[in-house]
Amino acid sequence: MDPEKIMDGISIEIFTALKAMEKAKTLEEKLMCSETVKNLCDSLGVFLNLISDIAPYDDDGEPIPF
């Protein structure tokens, strides 16, 4: 399992769930979509935390590219 593919897939699912929340009409639908987005963001956060723990940060004085 490639972590980049997993993270890309989770990101796509987050955007899909956000679009579904935008189209939701009832409060229950919006709640369900928001819980899905929260769970997906938490899952993506696990990968991002893992990367930040593993990847060494080399502070060479260059600005962050974003």
Secondary structure, DSSP 8 states (H G I E B T S, - for coil): --HHHHHHHHHHHHHHHHHHHHH--SHHHHHHHHHHHHHHHHHHHHHHHHHHHHS-----S-----
